[in-house]
């Protein structure tokens, strides 16, 4: 696997080494030795699967508050998404900066997201599917979110937004006093 740090410190783009032959292809999406060798989390407590029916659908921006902040590893296994990671870490040099990356079943890329980040994505194709690895169990009482229309962040999306959930629509805007999580 090839690990490339994004502009957000601790957030890595991971490109699996794909081996192809007449049968198809094979690639590794996780190896405890390779992750541990560069200091990345290698213990996953929960793995989730997400299916998004329609292109343009946005999910996010989601995170968990302390003490349940989580590391995530995201992999698109069908279709494609524009993935967004927002830095919410107190004192971070890239606080309130975001990073976007195309994840698709064709490019096999994954994104490793450290604690203190909000995550979301827009499906670029109908029937897109993601697998999420989480370092913590989901805790409804620790759930947090940022409104995708927050002017402090000024996100742009590649497609017209479609199918935003009521929960995501109702997340608040960041106040000017917000100092991070």
Buried (B, 14 or more C-beta within 10 A) or exposed (E): BEBEEBEBEBBBBBBBEEEEEEEEEEEEBBEEEBBEEEEBBBEBEEEEEBEBEEBBBBBBBBBBEEEBBBBBBBBBBBBBBBBBBBBBBEEBEBBBEBBBBBBBBEBBBBBBBBBBBBBBBBBBBEEBBBBBBBBBEEEEEBEBBBBBEBEEBEBEBEBEEEBBEEEBEEBEEBEEEBEEB
